[in-house]
Amino acid sequence: MAEEAKTKGNAAFSAGNFTEAIKHFTEAISLAPTNHVLYSNRSAAYASLHNYSDALSDAKKTVELKPDWSKGYSRLGAAHLGLHQYSDAISAYKKGLEIDPNNEALKSGLVDAQSAAATSSKPNSAPSASPFGDAFSGPEMWSKLAADPPTRAYLQQPDFVKMMQEIQKNPTNLNLYLKDQRVMQAFGVLLNVKFRTAPGEDMDIPTDEEKPSEAAAPPPKKEETVKEPVPEPEPMELSEEEKEVKERKAKAHKEKEAGNAAYKKKDFETAIQHYTKAIELDDEEISFLTNRAAVYLEMGKYAECIKDCDKAVERGRELRSDFKMIARALTRKGTALVKVANCSKDYDAAMEVFQKALTEHRNPDTLKKLNDAERAKKELEQQEYLDPQIADEEREKGNEFFKQQKYPEAVKHYTEAIKRNPKDPRAYSNRAACYTKLGALPEGLKDAEKCIELDPTFAKGYIRKGAVQFFMKEYDKSLETYQEGLKHDPNNQELTDGVRRCVEQINKASRGDLSPEELKERQAKAMQDPEIQNILTDPVMRQVLVDFQENPKAAQEHMKNPMVMNKIQKLISAGIVQVR
């Protein structure tokens, strides 16, 4: 457990998250309070946050636990230096060199401490004679390199540290190492200049590479007052095993980048090879698995894709990986499951996976995939449920219940018939008749209209619709429906009887034979009819109505217009206009 916490602390330190690193090192110390390396590492993390008091306390504990370990004196010297206790810093570095005379970090720290001690006695310093100003002078160089994430990693490489020490001793030595990309990057950091470097790919497949910004010209070097040096955060103490793990991770990321490049070129086999190699090198990075799963998905190898996604989720849970990465793996698995779905039930597994992904991270793309899967499942269910033979059987059962005046039971069977064969107008016609008997007129009207839509020549559809409209006391509309039906079946007695009933009701209003209650009810219903409302708000019809009251001759002329005559008839039928 202590080793696991230490590993997390080292990772956080390397990422520049020093507060998180301290948290993990503290947890490790609570589990292994006599481990000197843990105190040393936490001291470095404290120093990186400029909390030199706590860094000094941990450094002293390190030396106390392991007096013959040179690294402890390096931590001790760095903490004293940060607190401007230069003589104590010099003493600490010297003690460390007594144990390990060839330790470059101790030698560099001693030089920095001695330089700081000398500088602190001088208020100002003359401008550097070096063509690079003070870029390589004093411990400020190490502080700047440690503050930049890329160069911070280089500080753990002995050959890089040695080159920088040579340049620090004599800046003209820079010409000897210009071909080393790390030195050039460090040079840019020290001069506050961004050099163009090859961008890396750290995103999941596929992403466009960002273009690096153009290098900015360095501002003119001004004469500055020499500041007292601040010690750089030293690299963490890594065991041989940890160093090996770090190298393997670096190689794995290079394989991932090669895989990404191959994926973009649609060279899927090559991409698979690179991702597989990355997985072999580092099994703690689930993005390698999800990337390989993406390639399998493109290749149509859905079983392999699903297998990789399952591994990614399982490993991600163990490693407590970012929930977004786990959600990505689940979404990719759901996509593969949709691809292999052959029936409506197959979509259940995909939908369940998408829902799990959304609980991890509510991504719009995942939500869309879930909605698409639900829609596809519903469509397939409807197709699988179709059976014209069963539909006919259900319709006949409905007919039997209708004859027995058991209308709710009849509706149930007609509904099942419609589900089994939604293209049969007879089931809609029969169910409309049931709804009419039950007084569910809006539902009956809807079924009758669907019946006519499916078969415009089917007389029963017009009979059902006309009957519903008649019971809704929309006599004009009912009359139009019956007349439309007679165009398709001129000899249909039910349609003819419907026309007669409508005419009787319309004439009853025209003659003024309606009771006050009937007239009031009909007028109220008519005023809710959009067609009646349009007639009454039409300026031309308003003038016609005025002429009927004030100018009989003009009214007679208006009646010669068929459109005006038709609208007047509608108003009479609605009880809005009465003829005396």
C-alpha positions as CSV (number, residue, x, y, z in Angstrom):
1,M,0.0,0.0,0.0
2,A,2.8,2.4,0.9
3,E,4.5,1.6,-2.4
4,E,1.3,2.3,-4.3
5,A,0.9,5.7,-2.6
6,K,4.5,6.5,-3.3
7,T,4.1,5.7,-7.0
8,K,1.0,8.0,-7.2
9,G,3.0,10.7,-5.4
10,N,5.9,10.4,-7.9
11,A,3.4,10.6,-10.8
12,A,1.8,13.7,-9.4
13,F,5.2,15.3,-8.8
14,S,6.2,14.6,-12.4
15,A,3.0,16.2,-13.6
16,G,3.7,19.3,-11.6
17,N,0.8,18.7,-9.1
18,F,2.9,19.1,-6.0
19,T,0.0,19.5,-3.6
20,E,-1.4,16.1,-4.7
21,A,2.1,14.6,-4.5
22,I,2.4,15.7,-0.8
23,K,-1.0,14.1,-0.1
24,H,0.1,10.8,-1.5
25,F,3.6,10.9,0.2
26,T,1.9,11.7,3.5
27,E,-0.4,8.7,3.1
28,A,2.7,6.5,2.3
29,I,4.5,7.8,5.4
30,S,1.6,6.9,7.6
31,L,1.9,3.4,6.3
32,A,5.8,3.2,6.4
33,P,7.0,5.9,8.9
34,T,10.6,4.7,8.8
35,N,11.1,4.9,5.0
36,H,13.6,7.7,4.4
37,V,12.9,8.0,0.7
38,L,9.3,9.0,1.4
39,Y,10.4,12.0,3.6
40,S,13.0,12.9,0.9
41,N,10.3,12.9,-1.8
42,R,7.9,14.9,0.3
43,S,10.6,17.4,1.1
44,A,11.2,18.0,-2.6
45,A,7.4,18.5,-3.1
46,Y,7.3,21.0,-0.3
47,A,10.3,22.8,-1.8
48,S,8.6,23.0,-5.2
49,L,5.7,24.8,-3.5
50,H,8.3,27.2,-1.8
51,N,7.2,25.8,1.6
52,Y,10.8,25.5,2.8
53,S,10.0,25.2,6.5
54,D,8.2,21.9,6.0
55,A,10.8,20.9,3.4
56,L,13.5,21.4,6.0
57,S,11.6,19.4,8.6
58,D,11.3,16.4,6.2
59,A,14.9,16.8,5.1
60,K,16.1,16.6,8.7
61,K,14.0,13.5,9.2
62,T,15.5,11.9,6.1
63,V,19.0,12.5,7.4
64,E,18.0,11.2,10.8
65,L,16.7,8.0,9.4
66,K,19.5,7.5,6.9
67,P,22.6,9.5,7.8
68,D,24.8,7.8,5.2
69,W,22.5,8.7,2.3
70,S,23.8,11.6,0.2
71,K,20.4,12.5,-1.2
72,G,19.2,13.5,2.2
73,Y,21.8,16.2,2.5
74,S,20.9,17.4,-1.0
75,R,17.3,17.9,0.3
76,L,18.6,19.5,3.5
77,G,20.8,21.9,1.6
78,A,18.0,22.9,-0.8
79,A,15.6,23.6,2.1
80,H,18.3,25.8,3.9
81,L,18.9,27.6,0.6
82,G,15.2,28.3,0.1
83,L,15.2,29.8,3.6
84,H,18.3,31.9,2.8
85,Q,20.3,30.1,5.4
86,Y,23.3,30.0,3.1
87,S,25.9,28.8,5.6
88,D,23.7,25.9,6.7
89,A,23.1,25.1,3.1
90,I,26.8,25.0,2.3
91,S,27.4,22.8,5.4
92,A,24.7,20.4,4.3
93,Y,26.0,20.1,0.7
94,K,29.6,19.5,2.0
95,K,28.4,16.7,4.3
96,G,26.7,15.1,1.5
97,L,29.9,15.3,-0.7
98,E,31.8,13.6,2.1
99,I,29.6,10.6,1.6
100,D,29.4,10.8,-2.2
101,P,32.2,13.0,-3.6
102,N,31.1,12.5,-7.2
103,N,27.4,13.5,-6.8
104,E,26.7,16.1,-9.4
105,A,23.5,17.4,-7.7
106,L,25.5,18.1,-4.5
107,K,28.3,19.8,-6.3
108,S,25.8,22.0,-8.2
109,G,23.9,22.8,-5.0
110,L,27.1,23.7,-3.2
111,V,28.1,26.1,-6.0
112,D,24.6,27.6,-5.9
113,A,24.7,28.1,-2.1
114,Q,28.2,29.6,-2.2
115,S,27.1,31.9,-5.1
116,A,24.0,32.9,-3.2
117,A,26.0,33.7,-0.1
118,A,28.4,35.8,-2.0
119,T,25.6,37.6,-3.9
120,S,23.6,38.3,-0.8
121,S,26.4,40.6,0.4
122,K,26.2,42.7,-2.8
123,P,23.3,45.0,-3.4
124,N,23.6,45.0,-7.2
125,S,25.5,43.2,-9.8
126,A,27.1,44.4,-13.0
127,P,25.5,43.2,-16.3
128,S,26.8,39.8,-17.4
129,A,29.4,39.8,-20.1
130,S,27.9,36.6,-21.6
131,P,26.0,37.1,-24.9
132,F,23.1,35.3,-23.3
133,G,22.9,37.6,-20.3
134,D,22.2,35.8,-17.0
135,A,20.2,32.9,-18.7
136,F,22.6,30.2,-17.4
137,S,23.8,31.9,-14.2
138,G,23.1,30.6,-10.7
139,P,20.3,28.4,-9.4
140,E,17.7,30.5,-11.2
141,M,18.5,28.4,-14.3
142,W,17.5,25.2,-12.5
143,S,14.3,26.9,-11.1
144,K,13.1,27.9,-14.5
145,L,13.8,24.5,-15.9
146,A,12.0,22.8,-13.1
147,A,9.0,25.1,-13.5
148,D,8.5,24.1,-17.1
149,P,6.8,20.6,-17.4
150,P,8.9,19.3,-20.5
151,T,12.3,20.4,-19.1
152,R,11.4,19.3,-15.6
153,A,11.4,15.7,-17.0
154,Y,14.8,16.3,-18.5
155,L,16.3,17.0,-15.1
156,Q,15.9,13.4,-14.3
157,Q,18.3,12.5,-17.2
158,P,22.0,12.6,-16.1
159,D,23.4,13.4,-19.5
160,F,21.1,16.4,-19.8
161,V,22.0,17.7,-16.3
162,K,25.8,17.3,-17.1
163,M,25.4,19.3,-20.4
164,M,23.5,22.1,-18.6
165,Q,26.2,22.2,-15.9
166,E,28.9,22.5,-18.6
167,I,27.0,25.3,-20.2
168,Q,26.4,27.0,-16.8
169,K,30.2,26.9,-16.2
170,N,30.9,28.4,-19.6
171,P,27.9,29.6,-21.7
172,T,30.0,29.4,-24.9
173,N,29.8,25.6,-24.5
174,L,26.2,26.0,-25.8
175,N,27.6,25.7,-29.3
176,L,28.7,22.1,-28.5
177,Y,25.2,20.9,-27.7
178,L,23.0,22.8,-30.2
179,K,22.0,19.6,-32.0
180,D,20.5,18.2,-28.8
181,Q,16.7,19.1,-28.9
182,R,16.5,19.0,-25.2
183,V,19.2,21.7,-24.8
184,M,17.5,23.9,-27.4
185,Q,14.2,23.6,-25.6
186,A,15.8,24.4,-22.3
187,F,17.5,27.4,-23.9
188,G,14.1,28.6,-25.1
189,V,12.7,28.3,-21.6
190,L,15.5,30.3,-20.1
191,L,15.2,33.0,-22.7
192,N,11.4,33.0,-22.5
193,V,11.3,31.9,-26.2
194,K,9.1,29.1,-27.6
195,F,11.0,27.1,-30.2
196,R,9.0,25.1,-32.8
197,T,8.9,21.4,-31.8
198,A,7.1,18.4,-33.2
199,P,3.6,18.4,-31.6
200,G,2.6,15.2,-29.8
201,E,-0.7,13.4,-30.0
202,D,-2.2,12.9,-26.6
203,M,-5.8,12.8,-27.6
204,D,-7.9,9.8,-28.3
205,I,-8.4,8.8,-32.0
206,P,-8.6,10.8,-34.2
207,T,-7.6,14.5,-33.5
208,D,-6.0,17.2,-35.5
209,E,-2.6,18.3,-34.3
210,E,-2.4,21.8,-33.0
211,K,0.0,24.1,-34.8
212,P,2.7,25.5,-32.5
213,S,2.8,29.2,-32.2
214,E,5.6,31.1,-33.9
215,A,8.6,31.8,-31.8
216,A,8.4,35.2,-30.3
217,A,11.5,37.5,-30.4
218,P,13.1,37.8,-27.0
219,P,12.6,41.2,-25.4
220,P,15.7,43.4,-25.0
221,K,17.7,42.3,-22.0
222,K,17.6,45.0,-19.3
223,E,19.9,45.4,-16.4
224,E,18.3,43.9,-13.4
225,T,19.1,43.7,-9.8
226,V,20.4,40.2,-9.0
227,K,17.8,38.3,-7.0
228,E,18.7,35.9,-4.3
229,P,18.6,32.4,-5.7
230,V,15.8,30.0,-5.1
231,P,16.6,26.2,-5.1
232,E,15.1,24.2,-8.0
233,P,12.8,21.3,-7.2
234,E,15.1,18.3,-7.5
235,P,14.0,15.2,-9.4
236,M,12.3,12.5,-7.3
237,E,14.3,9.6,-6.1
238,L,13.4,6.7,-8.3
239,S,14.3,3.1,-7.9
240,E,15.6,1.0,-10.8
241,E,12.2,-0.6,-11.1
242,E,10.5,2.8,-11.3
243,K,13.0,4.1,-13.8
244,E,12.3,1.0,-16.0
245,V,8.6,1.6,-15.7
246,K,9.0,5.2,-16.7
247,E,11.0,4.2,-19.8
248,R,8.4,1.6,-20.7
249,K,5.6,4.2,-20.4
250,A,7.5,6.6,-22.7
251,K,8.0,3.9,-25.3
252,A,4.3,3.0,-25.0
253,H,3.2,6.5,-25.7
254,K,5.5,6.6,-28.8
255,E,3.7,3.4,-30.0
256,K,0.4,5.1,-29.4
257,E,1.4,8.1,-31.5
258,A,2.5,5.8,-34.3
259,G,-0.8,4.0,-34.0
260,N,-2.7,7.3,-34.2
261,A,-0.8,8.3,-37.3
262,A,-1.5,4.9,-39.0
263,Y,-5.2,5.2,-38.0
264,K,-5.5,8.6,-39.7
265,K,-4.0,7.1,-42.9
266,K,-6.6,4.3,-42.7
267,D,-3.7,1.8,-42.3
268,F,-5.7,-0.2,-39.7
269,E,-3.4,-3.3,-39.5
270,T,-0.4,-1.1,-38.7
271,A,-2.4,0.8,-36.2
272,I,-3.4,-2.4,-34.5
273,Q,0.3,-3.5,-34.2
274,H,1.3,-0.2,-32.6
275,Y,-1.5,-0.2,-30.1
276,T,-0.9,-3.8,-29.2
277,K,2.8,-3.0,-28.5
278,A,1.7,0.0,-26.4
279,I,-0.6,-2.3,-24.4
280,E,2.2,-4.8,-23.8
281,L,4.6,-2.0,-22.6
282,D,2.1,-0.3,-20.3
283,D,-1.1,-1.9,-19.1
284,E,-2.0,1.0,-16.9
285,E,-3.1,3.3,-19.7
286,I,-6.6,2.3,-20.9
287,S,-6.6,4.7,-23.9
288,F,-4.4,2.2,-25.7
289,L,-7.2,-0.4,-25.4
290,T,-10.0,2.1,-26.4
291,N,-7.9,3.2,-29.4
292,R,-7.4,-0.3,-30.6
293,A,-11.1,-0.9,-30.0
294,A,-11.8,2.0,-32.3
295,V,-9.7,0.5,-35.1
296,Y,-11.5,-2.9,-34.7
297,L,-14.8,-1.0,-34.9
298,E,-13.7,0.6,-38.2
299,M,-12.6,-2.8,-39.5
300,G,-15.9,-4.4,-38.7
301,K,-14.3,-6.7,-36.1
302,Y,-17.0,-6.1,-33.5
303,A,-16.2,-9.0,-31.2
304,E,-12.6,-7.9,-30.8
305,C,-13.8,-4.3,-30.3
306,I,-16.2,-5.4,-27.5
307,K,-13.5,-7.5,-25.9
308,D,-11.1,-4.5,-25.8
309,C,-13.8,-2.2,-24.4
310,D,-14.5,-4.7,-21.6
311,K,-10.8,-4.9,-20.7
312,A,-10.6,-1.1,-20.7
313,V,-13.5,-0.8,-18.3
314,E,-12.3,-3.5,-16.0
315,R,-8.8,-2.1,-15.9
316,G,-10.0,1.4,-15.6
317,R,-12.0,0.5,-12.5
318,E,-9.0,-1.1,-11.0
319,L,-6.8,1.9,-11.7
320,R,-9.5,4.4,-10.8
321,S,-9.1,6.0,-14.3
322,D,-10.8,9.1,-15.4
323,F,-14.5,8.5,-15.6
324,K,-14.6,10.1,-19.1
325,M,-12.2,7.3,-20.4
326,I,-14.4,4.6,-18.9
327,A,-17.5,6.3,-20.5
328,R,-15.7,6.3,-23.8
329,A,-15.0,2.6,-23.6
330,L,-18.6,1.9,-22.8
331,T,-19.9,4.1,-25.6
332,R,-17.6,2.3,-28.1
333,K,-18.8,-1.1,-26.9
334,G,-22.4,0.0,-27.2
335,T,-21.7,1.2,-30.8
336,A,-20.3,-2.3,-31.6
337,L,-23.3,-4.0,-30.1
338,V,-25.6,-1.9,-32.2
339,K,-23.7,-3.0,-35.3
340,V,-24.2,-6.7,-34.5
341,A,-27.9,-6.4,-33.5
342,N,-30.2,-8.7,-35.6
343,C,-33.4,-8.3,-33.7
344,S,-35.1,-5.9,-31.3
345,K,-34.0,-7.7,-28.2
346,D,-30.3,-7.4,-29.3
347,Y,-30.6,-3.6,-28.8
348,D,-31.3,-4.1,-25.1
349,A,-27.6,-4.9,-24.4
350,A,-26.5,-1.8,-26.4
351,M,-29.0,0.5,-24.6
352,E,-27.9,-0.8,-21.2
353,V,-24.2,-0.1,-22.0
354,F,-25.0,3.4,-23.3
355,Q,-26.9,4.1,-20.1
356,K,-24.0,3.0,-18.0
357,A,-21.7,5.3,-20.1
358,L,-24.0,8.2,-19.4
359,T,-23.8,7.6,-15.6
360,E,-20.1,7.9,-15.9
361,H,-20.1,11.0,-18.1
362,R,-23.2,12.6,-19.8
363,N,-21.8,13.0,-23.3
364,P,-24.1,14.4,-26.0
365,D,-22.8,11.9,-28.5
366,T,-23.5,9.0,-26.2
367,L,-27.0,10.3,-25.5
368,K,-27.7,10.5,-29.3
369,K,-26.5,7.0,-29.8
370,L,-28.9,5.8,-27.0
371,N,-31.8,7.6,-28.6
372,D,-31.0,6.1,-32.0
373,A,-30.8,2.6,-30.5
374,E,-34.2,3.1,-28.8
375,R,-35.7,4.3,-32.0
376,A,-34.3,1.4,-34.0
377,K,-35.5,-1.1,-31.4
378,K,-39.0,0.3,-31.5
379,E,-39.1,0.1,-35.3
380,L,-37.9,-3.5,-35.3
381,E,-40.4,-4.5,-32.6
382,Q,-43.2,-3.2,-34.8
383,Q,-41.9,-5.0,-37.8
384,E,-41.5,-8.3,-35.8
385,Y,-45.0,-8.0,-34.4
386,L,-46.7,-7.7,-37.8
387,D,-48.9,-10.8,-38.7
388,P,-51.9,-10.2,-41.0
389,Q,-53.4,-13.6,-40.1
390,I,-53.4,-12.9,-36.4
391,A,-54.7,-9.4,-37.2
392,D,-57.8,-10.9,-38.9
393,E,-58.4,-13.3,-36.0
394,E,-58.3,-10.4,-33.5
395,R,-60.6,-8.3,-35.7
396,E,-63.1,-11.1,-35.8
397,K,-63.0,-11.4,-32.0
398,G,-63.6,-7.7,-31.8
399,N,-66.7,-8.1,-34.1
400,E,-68.1,-10.7,-31.8
401,F,-67.8,-8.4,-28.7
402,F,-69.3,-5.5,-30.7
403,K,-72.4,-7.6,-31.5
404,Q,-72.7,-8.3,-27.8
405,Q,-72.4,-4.6,-27.1
406,K,-69.2,-5.2,-25.1
407,Y,-67.5,-2.2,-26.7
408,P,-64.4,-1.9,-24.3
409,E,-63.5,-5.6,-25.0
410,A,-64.1,-5.0,-28.8
411,V,-61.7,-2.0,-28.7
412,K,-59.0,-4.1,-27.1
413,H,-59.1,-6.7,-29.9
414,Y,-59.4,-4.1,-32.7
415,T,-56.3,-2.4,-31.2
416,E,-54.4,-5.6,-31.2
417,A,-55.5,-6.2,-34.9
418,I,-54.1,-2.7,-35.8
419,K,-50.8,-3.5,-34.1
420,R,-50.6,-6.8,-36.1
421,N,-51.6,-5.1,-39.4
422,P,-51.6,-1.3,-39.3
423,K,-52.4,-1.1,-43.0
424,D,-55.8,-2.6,-42.7
425,P,-58.5,0.1,-42.8
426,R,-61.3,-2.2,-41.6
427,A,-59.8,-2.4,-38.1
428,Y,-59.7,1.4,-37.8
429,S,-63.3,1.6,-39.1
430,N,-64.5,-0.9,-36.6
431,R,-62.7,0.7,-33.7
432,A,-64.1,4.1,-34.7
433,A,-67.6,2.6,-34.4
434,C,-66.8,1.3,-30.9
435,Y,-65.4,4.7,-29.8
436,T,-68.6,6.4,-31.2
437,K,-70.8,4.0,-29.1
438,L,-68.6,4.8,-26.0
439,G,-68.9,8.5,-26.6
440,A,-65.1,8.9,-27.2
441,L,-65.8,11.1,-30.3
442,P,-62.3,12.6,-30.7
443,E,-60.8,9.1,-30.8
444,G,-63.5,7.9,-33.1
445,L,-62.9,10.8,-35.5
446,K,-59.1,10.1,-35.5
447,D,-59.7,6.4,-36.4
448,A,-62.2,7.3,-39.1
449,E,-59.7,9.8,-40.7
450,K,-57.0,7.1,-40.6
451,C,-59.3,4.7,-42.3
452,I,-60.0,7.1,-45.1
453,E,-56.2,7.9,-45.4
454,L,-55.5,4.2,-45.9
455,D,-58.2,3.6,-48.4
456,P,-60.0,6.8,-49.8
457,T,-62.5,4.6,-51.6
458,F,-63.7,2.7,-48.5
459,A,-67.2,3.9,-47.9
460,K,-67.2,2.7,-44.2
461,G,-64.6,5.3,-43.4
462,Y,-66.9,8.1,-44.6
463,I,-69.8,6.6,-42.7
464,R,-67.8,6.5,-39.5
465,K,-66.5,10.0,-39.8
466,G,-69.8,11.5,-40.8
467,A,-71.5,9.8,-37.8
468,V,-68.9,11.2,-35.4
469,Q,-69.3,14.7,-36.8
470,F,-73.1,14.4,-36.6
471,F,-73.0,13.5,-33.0
472,M,-70.6,16.4,-32.4
473,K,-73.4,18.6,-34.0
474,E,-71.0,19.7,-36.8
475,Y,-73.8,19.1,-39.4
476,D,-72.2,21.0,-42.2
477,K,-68.9,19.0,-41.9
478,S,-70.9,15.8,-41.5
479,L,-72.9,16.6,-44.7
480,E,-69.6,17.2,-46.6
481,T,-68.2,13.9,-45.4
482,Y,-71.3,11.9,-46.5
483,Q,-71.3,13.7,-49.9
484,E,-67.6,12.9,-50.4
485,G,-68.3,9.2,-49.6
486,L,-71.2,9.2,-52.2
487,K,-68.7,10.1,-54.9
488,H,-67.0,6.8,-54.3
489,D,-70.1,4.7,-53.6
490,P,-73.2,6.6,-55.1
491,N,-75.7,3.8,-54.1
492,N,-74.7,3.4,-50.5
493,Q,-77.8,3.7,-48.4
494,E,-76.0,4.6,-45.1
495,L,-74.3,7.6,-46.8
496,T,-77.6,8.7,-48.3
497,D,-79.4,8.5,-45.0
498,G,-76.6,10.5,-43.4
499,V,-77.1,13.3,-46.0
500,R,-80.8,13.3,-45.2
501,R,-80.3,13.6,-41.5
502,C,-77.8,16.4,-41.9
503,V,-80.1,18.4,-44.2
504,E,-83.0,18.0,-41.7
505,Q,-80.9,19.5,-38.9
506,I,-79.6,22.3,-41.1
507,N,-83.1,23.2,-42.3
508,K,-84.4,23.1,-38.7
509,A,-82.0,25.9,-37.9
510,S,-82.9,27.8,-41.1
511,R,-86.6,27.7,-40.2
512,G,-85.9,28.9,-36.7
513,D,-87.4,25.7,-35.2
514,L,-84.6,25.4,-32.6
515,S,-85.4,25.9,-29.0
516,P,-83.5,28.8,-27.2
517,E,-81.3,26.2,-25.4
518,E,-80.5,24.4,-28.7
519,L,-79.8,27.7,-30.5
520,K,-77.5,28.9,-27.7
521,E,-75.6,25.6,-27.6
522,R,-75.2,25.5,-31.4
523,Q,-74.0,29.1,-31.5
524,A,-71.5,28.5,-28.7
525,K,-70.2,25.4,-30.5
526,A,-70.0,27.3,-33.8
527,M,-68.0,30.1,-32.3
528,Q,-65.3,27.6,-31.5
529,D,-65.0,26.4,-35.1
530,P,-62.1,28.1,-36.8
531,E,-64.0,28.1,-40.1
532,I,-66.9,30.1,-38.6
533,Q,-64.4,32.4,-36.9
534,N,-62.7,33.1,-40.3
535,I,-66.1,33.9,-41.9
536,L,-67.1,36.3,-39.2
537,T,-63.7,38.1,-39.3
538,D,-63.7,38.4,-43.1
539,P,-64.2,42.1,-44.0
540,V,-66.2,41.2,-47.2
541,M,-68.6,38.9,-45.2
542,R,-69.0,41.5,-42.5
543,Q,-70.2,43.9,-45.2
544,V,-72.5,41.2,-46.7
545,L,-74.1,40.7,-43.2
546,V,-74.6,44.4,-42.8
547,D,-76.2,44.6,-46.3
548,F,-78.6,41.8,-45.3
549,Q,-79.9,44.0,-42.5
550,E,-79.8,47.4,-44.2
551,N,-79.7,47.0,-48.0
552,P,-81.8,44.1,-49.3
553,K,-81.0,44.8,-52.9
554,A,-77.3,44.6,-52.3
555,A,-77.9,41.4,-50.3
556,Q,-79.6,39.8,-53.3
557,E,-76.6,40.6,-55.5
558,H,-74.3,39.0,-53.0
559,M,-76.4,35.8,-53.0
560,K,-75.6,35.4,-56.7
561,N,-72.0,34.7,-55.7
562,P,-71.7,30.9,-54.9
563,M,-68.9,31.4,-52.4
564,V,-70.8,34.0,-50.4
565,M,-74.0,31.8,-50.6
566,N,-72.0,28.8,-49.2
567,K,-70.7,30.9,-46.3
568,I,-74.1,32.3,-45.5
569,Q,-75.5,28.8,-45.4
570,K,-72.8,27.7,-43.0
571,L,-73.7,30.6,-40.7
572,I,-77.4,29.7,-40.9
573,S,-76.6,26.1,-40.1
574,A,-74.6,27.2,-37.1
575,G,-77.4,29.3,-35.8
576,I,-75.4,32.5,-36.2
577,V,-77.7,33.9,-38.9
578,Q,-81.4,33.3,-38.7
579,V,-83.8,33.7,-41.7
580,R,-87.3,35.1,-40.9
